[in-house]
Amino acid sequence: MRIGQLVTAVGVTGAMVMLSACSGSNAAEDGKTLTIVAWGGEDQKAHVRATAEAWAEENGITIKQDSPTDYAKLRAQVESGKVSWGAVEVEPNFAHTACDNGWAEKLDSSIDTSLLKDVEVTECAVPVLEYAFTIGYNTDTFAHDHPTTWAEFFDVEKFPGKRGFWKYATGAMFEAALLADGVKPEELYPLDIERAFEKLDTIKDQIVFYETGEQQQQLVSSGEAPLIQAWNGRIFSAAQAGQPVANEWNEHLVSYDQWIIPKGSAQAEVAQEWLAHYVKDLEGQAEYANATAYAPVSEGAMEFVDPEVAKELPTAPENAAKMSTVVDYAYWAEHYDEVSKRLSEWAAQ
C-alpha cells in the first residue's frame, strides 16, 4: 500500500533527505550507510525516527532517506548494477514479483521471522506494518444503524448513499464484492473476477473512486460518500480530528506492506542487519503505530501500543476476531496487470 497517502501529511519530493545518525559522520567514509526508501511524507519520517535512528547511532551507521518508492526505478537500478537503495518499502504483490525475477536479495538467516506471521513473510521480504480495509462510515448519516457486513455495504436500498472505493486492483474491492455476494472467506482465492464485476455492476452508479488518502477522508467526512471501503488508519485520524466517521471492523480484510533489499545493493549487509533489528524492535514498532494507527508486525509489540490506539488496529484481539481474510498477494502478483486493465476499462464505461 502507498503508505505515504495514509496519514495527514505533506508530500515530499523524490529528492534525497539525509539524516546523520552519527555525530562524527565517519560512518559514510567507512561505507556504513543505509538508504531507506518508502512512500514519503511525515509517515516515512516518523517510521525512520521510531525504528532506525537509535539503532543507527548505536552502530555507527548513517541513515539516508529517499522517496517515494518507485518500482521501475528499483528494477532499473538492479539491471544496471548501480543500486543506491538499501531497504525499500513495497506492496507485497511487487515483493513477490521482485523475488521471482531476481530483483531482490534473499533474507539472511539472522532475521528472526518466527516473530512474524507466516503469511506476511517470503524468502525475500518481511512485513513493514499491518492495516485493514474496513467499512468506513459517516456517523451523522448513519447515526442509528450502519452496514456491518459487505452484503449490507452493497445494499443501497437499506443504506442509501454513494460508496467509495480505492481505484486500485489490489485495493480489496473485488474481495469485498465477492464476500457481499456470498463467497466464504476461505474460498475467496483464486478470485472469481467475473462474478466480482457482476456484483459491482449492481451498485456501479453509486460508486465514487478515490486515489489518495486525503480524497478518501474528504468523501466520507463530508457525506459525499457516507460509506467507503477504508484504510483503518485514515478513518481513525479523521475521527481524532473531530470528523464524523468511524470504522466498522466486522469482515475487515487485512493487508500489509513489506521491506525488500534490491539485488546487488552495496548496502545489502547493513540492510540485513537493520531488518534483523526491525523485527525485534517491539517498542520502535509500537511508537510508529502510536503515530499512525497502523499495526506493528511482530508478536509482543502490541504491549507497548497506547490502549486508545490499540482499539483501532487490526491486531487488537477484538478486531482480529472479526477478520474475514488476509489479502492473498501471491494471487495478485500473478493477476495484477490483467485485472488492472479490466478495472480501468470498466470504470471508464
Summary of the structure (lengths in Angstrom):
residues: 349
radius of gyration: 20.2
end to end distance: 26.3
largest distance: 66.2
contacts: 1192
relative contact order: 0.18
helix: 42%
strand: 19%
